[in-house]
Amino acid sequence: MPNETEQVNKTRILVVEDEGVVAMDLKRRLEKQGLCVVGIADSCDEALKLLQETTPDVVLMDIIIQGSKDGIATALEMRALQDIPVVFLTANSDPTTIRRAKETLPYGYLIKPFEERELVATIEMAVYRHQIEAQQRLYGRAIAASSSAILVTDARRADHPIIFCNPAFERMTGYLSAEVIGKNCRFLQGPDTDQQTLATIREALQKSVGCNVTLLNYRKDGVPFWSELLISPVRNAAGQLTHYVAIANDVTAQRQSKEQIKELTALLDKAQDAIMVSDADDNILYWNTGAEKIYGWSSAEAIGQNAAKLLFKEEPAERREARRLVIEHGEWTGELRQQDRNGKPVLVESRWTLLDDSLGKPKAKLVINTDITERRELESRLFRMQRMDSIGTLASGVAHDLNNVLNPIIMGLELLGLRLNDEKSQQIIATLQSSAKHGADIVRKILAFTHGNEGERVLVSMHHLICEQERICRDIFYRTIQVRTKLREDLWGVMGDTTQLHQVLMNLCVNARDAMPNGGTMTIEATNLLLEDSHLQTQPGIRSGPFVLITVSDTGMGISEQTMDKIFDPFFTTKEVGKGTGLGLSTVLGIVRGHNGFVDAYSQVGAGAQFRVYLPAAPLAVSTKTPVPVSNIPSGHGECILLVDDEKTLCDIAKSTLEAYGYTVLTANDGTEAVGIMAQRNDVIAVITDMSMPFMDGPATIRALQRMQPNLKIIAMSGNLEKARMTDPTITSQVTFLQKPFTVEKLLGRLNDVLEGTSASATLSS
């Protein structure tokens, strides 16, 4: 028996013959000669059916078959369905039948009876001829469909006339084929065609070799265009030159782009910013005049140098992080402290854009640096001026009032200490002296803060910073103003400038105080928050992740709608002349933006105001100490939870939080990974999954997990609960939903409810 490979390589034949004995004889004779009969049909309908089912290489068709359609009509229908060779078999060779058969363009005509070798030879020639014609049609279609203009000239004649051109040539030049056949290609040239390039072509033709040139030609309408021309000689089997084939592509746009690049380069050299391009290894490829002015190195000196080694004494962590982020996200914006040729510090606002090659792989990086050294120095002075404006008046007033109070107290206590020597009196005096010294320390702290300088970015404990601010406000604000705080004990930290962040709090608190001249309540709240891109659509440039939300609210007079639109404008103030510079809130906004955060303000006239400051939390700032559970924050007892979310930062923060509260946590970045984990673990009792993930979304993940473990507890997270619920109504009866963004208390509470079985299924919760 022939193996499968041999069977596939045999010529496949469909036999159409209504006489069974004849058909079986044909099958036997064909298979004896090593051919393969894939089917036998005795009617037109059966033949058409087998044609589509068996995909033969050739059809042996008896002209006279049973039914309403003979073999000739059947062949016509077959050729309409597929491009397949047909060989006719017949004992009737009258002229009318032959004429009708010719209309089907047959690939052979066998008169019964015939010998086996005649049959095999006819079949083989039919298949071979069909393959050749198919190739010719394919080549013809390829040439016709080619976007490149193709010309063929006769090299045997001295004038090399054109004998063929494809449709792309007609589109490129505007000439029809009939207008160019017989002409020499010189008719496309014009007054500005480069003579040196023409000489190169003539030399190649004289030597009977090919060439590759770029030539200026002219369309039929007189419009010039540049063509990249590849001329190749064609020789016959004897090695004699017979033709030239010319393949041309219109490169006018590319030539114009090169000219535009030259013009753009000239414009870039006029830019004040430093513009540079570096390769994947950070070696400088382009260095404009602006970079020469800012850093002092000429273009010739900078190109080829490593950017990190040239511009930094030692590459800082911020730049290493920038290199990582630009590869991940394609762009990065931030500030960098660099140095010029003389080692002088240069502070730049840097914007990086990743440039990919044709395969989508990073190949270069465009960097635009704006020198903000002087601007930052000016801002530093403005910050100090603003500090003096926001608390300077308070400091001097407090110092004056407290000194008037504390001086006689301190002196009086010293006198009393000399007169009252008993132990009880000395204890009371010591207590009073301690309180007086504390008051004096408060004055010194405020005065020292007004002269403070901005420091380096460090990991700032926002809990500690807000508590400090609370103590200052309690000490210096009027007693008619109550100061309240609502802080998380495990509040995340912020990588930032301590002085500037302190200034943000002070400015907002002073504004709240000024909004309550008759007294009221100022509240400072702070919590941890996870924000996704869907929550940041109105905050361009802000990336999703963990944030610390600080809210400063008051019960004062409120802000009108007209004023609200201007409160962050520099030098805008509603205070009397001499009582404010109008830089307070603009400074707050500038500092917060400088920390990659944002500010929201809400107010109604007569109903107070609320300012929300969102600052990106430092991932390493999450407390590693297990928090002491309070009544409204339930903890786990080692229960195994599977957390599924494609946002790694959110996943890591949520994992750290759940583990800190006593849970065992497994993480998966998508649904497929979650299914794999569940297949290997039998101790998972609850799953917390995002509803929007690539590859395998939340609903698909939930269905898969429920099939694996029908009683599995599931919490579905989504920023749009209504959309999540409508995505797949079949899962809502067994799933609890959790609205994003959520607090840690809400996450832990919902998880506790689910584990205890008290959560209402499919509850929409904020």
Secondary structure, DSSP 8 states (H G I E B T S, - for coil): ---HHHHHHS-EEEEE-S-HHHHHHHHHHHHHTT-EEEEEESSHHHHHHHHHHH--SEEEEESS-SSSS-HHHHHHHHHHH----EEEEES---HHHHHHHHTT--SEEEESS--HHHHHHHHHHHHHHHHHHHHHHHHHHHHHH-SSEEEEEETTSTT--EEEE-HHHHHHHS--HHHHTT--GGGG--TTS-HHHHHHHHHHHHTT--EEEEEEEE-TTS-EEEEEEEEEEEE-TTS-EEEEEEEEEE-HHHHHHHHHHHHHHHHHHH-SSEEEEEETT-BEEEE-HHHHHHH---HHHHTTSBHHHHH-SS--HHHHHHHHHHHHHSEEEEEEEEE-TTS-EEEEEEEEEEEE-TTS-EEEEEEEEEE-HHHHHHHHHHHHHHHIIIIIHHHHHHHHHHHHHHHHHHHHHHHHHHH--SHHHHHHHHHHHHHHHHHHHHHHHHHHHHT------EEE-HHHHHHHHHHHHHHHS-TTEEEEEEE-TT---EEE-HHHHHHHHHHHHHHHHHT-TT-EEEEEEEEEEEE-GGG-TTSTT---EEEEEEEEEE-SS---HHHHTTTTSTT---S-TTS--S-HHHHHHHHHHHTT-EEEEEE-TTS-EEEEEEEE--GGGS--S-----TTS---SS-EEEEE-S-HHHHHHHHHHHHHTT-EEEEESSHHHHHHHHHH-S-EEEEEEES--SSS-HHHHHHHHHHH-TT-EEEEEES-HHHHHHH-GGGTTS-EEEESS--HHHHHHHHHHHHHT-S-TT----
